[in-house]
Structures are given as structure tokens and as C-alpha cells.
Amino acid sequence: MRNKTWYILWLLVVSSCVGTEPPIEQIVNHYDVIVLNEGNFRSGNASVNLYNSSSGEVLENVFQNNNQGRPLGDVAQSMIQHDGKGYIVVNNSNKIEVIDLNNFKSVGSITGLNSPRYILPVGRNKAYVSDLYQDEIYVIDLVSLAILKKIPSAGWIEEMTMSSGKAFVCHVDSNQVWVFDVQKDTVIQKINTGIEPNSIVTDLNGNVWVACSGGFGVGKPTLIQINPINYQKMKVFEIDDLNKSMSSLALNPSMNEVFFLSTDVFKLSIDDTVLTSTPFIRANNRIFRSLGIHPSSGDIYILDAIDYQQLGVAYRYDYLGVEMANFSVGLIPGYIHFNL
């Protein structure tokens, strides 16, 4: 009986030791595709996958494994890179995690945020951060990671882009694109759009494209091309189906083709005058949440959340729309970044 008791105690000790071992750090060089997985809301289980587009290798839980088991946080929203560092916006953790892209280790964080959504560099070491609830845009110092000031915005701000030295931001609540003088941090123009502008990019010619969801049954999903100098709407494309939406704008490497999600994947040339009703890539009952275009190869990456309960899938297509590969990612994948 004594031997049995000692054996059980030994198993408990061994099990506890194994359970407390730190995760093995992963070598992240040569992984050029970064997938952010939101995880379950309020569960703090956001994660990061890396994908090597040459070898097809996938790494899981990279941030946690390379930061001594520390979780990334709650709802990984978006990401940029600047001067060799990655800035991961972690929405419901009210922070931006800053990492060294050479090893994915944290080098700091931007805190004091409310519900951050996207970050846009607007100067050498200066960035804007949009927010869901704050009614302000944060102005951030990318070196000190401090909040320099807050610009009143009176509503929900989503994606942002730069053109002609100005910041163009999606003001969802007002159904407008707001234009900012990034030297003075002031609004200089407000451009009416469709309902709920949410995604925005700048094309080869500096023209700004904005996707409007339509409010999910309220109005028509709309794609608008804007002249960044005189702020006139150059083109307006509408989808007649009120049950559709529009989101996730992306450009090909030449920046002369625009891609977006509206259940399926659609594309058009920046010179087109008519929006095709034929999908470029059909979802076929998959839940496409986000897309990105590889800036070197032009390959198209699409994230599928499946049922929001199991691990998601990333699909890779070539520039002709032919599927090349797919790979498992984390829970509720929502954003793709390319590390080049």
C-alpha cells in the first residue's frame, strides 16, 4: 500500500512539472503570411498563425509560444508593420501589442485605449488608431508607444488609408469618409458615402476606394472611388441585393485591381465602369470573413470562419482564381498581414 501511495505521489509531481514547462519557441524566419485569429469574445484566446508560402509550412500559437506562454489577448483585430516591428491591435484587451518581427517576441504595448480597431502610420513615428466606442482617434508615438493626443471623431471609426499626404478614414456612424490634415490633426473634409463605410484602400493613381456595407438590409452595398484632391466621387458601384454586404477591400500588387467580399470574392479593374455580378471566387457555403492579396506573388488568401466554433481555414488562390492550397488556422480568423 505504501509503494502504491508513493507511486501516485510521484505521478502527480511528474505531471505538475510537465504542465509547467514553458512552450518551445518557434523560429519565425521565412514565414511571410500572418493570420490573426480573433478567438471567442471575452475568452482571451486570440492567436496567431504563420504560413510559409514557399514551403507550405504552418506555425500555430506563435505569439504565445514565443512569449513564455503569455496569451496575446482578447480579439486580435488587425495589424501593421513599421520599422521592423509589428503592431497587433487587440480590440477587447484595449491595447496594441508591439512585437519584434524577427522572433515575434513582445517589445512593448500601447495601452489606455478603449476599443481599438485599426492603426495607420501617418508620419515617420506617428500613427492614428481608430476606435469603436471612444468617439476619438488616438494619435500615437510609435517610438515611445505613448498616446500623444486624441482627435474628436463623434462616432465609430473603422479602416483608414493615406493619399496625397492626408488620412482618409471610414466614419461608420455618419456614413462618411473624413479627411484629416495629419500635420495639424484636424478634419478638413467630410465626404458622403453609402451606408456604413468600413473598408478603404488607395490605388495606383492615388485614388481612394471605400466599401460600404449597406447596413445589412438597410441600403445597397456600395463601392466608391474618390478623388483625393477635390474629394469628388469619381465612380459609384452598387449591389442591388439588400441582403448582401461589402467589406475587406484589397489591391493586387500592381494596385490597379480592386478585390472585395460580398459573400463571394469579386474583383474589378480601377478603370472599369461597370461592376460585374459574376463572382471571381465563389464561397460555396463557406463563411469568407477576410481576404488579402500577397504583394509579391499576387496570390489571394481568404479566411473562412466555418461555424465560429471550430478552427478556421485559410484558402490560397492564384491570380486566376484557381485554388492552390488551404491550411488550418485558429478560432475565428479575421485578418491577414504579409511580412515581406
Residue, then its C-alpha position, 0 to 999 in steps of 0.5 A: m500500500r505504501n509503494k502504491t501511495w508513493y507511486i501516485l505521489w510521484l505521478l502527480v509531481v511528474s505531471s505538475c512539472v510537465g504542465t509547467e514547462p514553458p512552450i518551445e519557441q518557434i523560429v519565425n524566419h521565412y514565414d511571410v503570411i500572418v493570420l490573426n485569429e480573433g478567438n471567442f469574445r471575452s475568452g482571451n484566446a486570440s492567436v496567431n498563425l504563420y504560413n510559409s508560402s514557399s514551403g507550405e509550412v504552418l506555425e500555430n500559437v506563435f505569439q504565445n509560444n514565443n512569449q513564455g506562454r503569455p496569451l496575446g489577448d482578447v480579439a486580435q483585430s488587425m495589424i501593421q508593420h513599421d520599422g521592423k516591428g509589428y503592431i497587433v491591435v487587440n480590440n477587447s484587451n484595449k491595447i496594441e501589442v508591439i512585437d519584434l518581427n524577427n522572433f515575434k517576441s513582445v517589445g512593448s504595448i500601447t495601452g489606455l485605449n478603449s476599443p481599438r480597431y485599426i492603426l495607420p502610420v501617418g508620419r515617420n513615428k506617428a500613427y492614428v488608431s481608430d476606435l469603436y466606442q471612444d468617439e476619438i482617434y488616438v494619435i500615437d508615438l510609435v517610438s515611445l508607444a505613448i498616446l500623444k493626443k486624441i482627435p474628436s471623431a463623434g462616432w465609430i471609426e473603422e479602416m483608414t488609408m493615406s493619399s496625397g499626404k492626408a488620412f482618409v478614414c471610414h466614419v461608420d456612424s455618419n456614413q462618411v469618409w473624413v479627411f484629416d490634415v495629419q500635420k495639424d490633426t484636424v478634419i478638413q473634409k467630410i465626404n458622403t458615402g453609402i451606408e456604413p463605410n468600413s473598408i478603404v484602400t488607395d490605388l495606383n493613381g492615388n485614388v481612394w476606394v471605400a466599401c460600404s456595407g449597406g447596413f445589412g438590409v438597410g441600403k445597397p452595398t456600395l463601392i466608391q472611388i474618390n478623388p483625393i484632391n477635390y474629394q469628388k466621387m469619381k465612380v459609384f458601384e452598387i449591389d442591388d441585393l439588400n441582403k448582401s454586404m461589402s467589406s475587406l477591400a484589397l489591391n493586387p500588387s500592381m494596385n490597379e485591381v480592386f478585390f472585395l467580399s460580398t459573400d463571394v470574392f469579386k474583383l474589378s479593374i480601377d478603370d472599369t465602369v461597370l461592376t460585374s455580378t459574376p463572382f471571381i471566387r465563389a464561397n460555396n457555403r463557406i463563411f469568407r470573413s477576410l481576404g488579402i492579396h500577397p504583394s509579391s506573388g499576387d496570390i489571394y488568401i481568404l479566411d473562412a470562419i466555418d461555424y465560429q466554433q471550430l478552427g478556421v481555414a485559410y484558402r490560397y488562390d492564384y491570380l486566376g482564381v484557381e485554388m492552390a492550397n488551404f491550411s488550418v488556422g485558429l478560432i475565428p480568423g479575421y485578418i491577414h498581414f504579409n511580412l515581406 
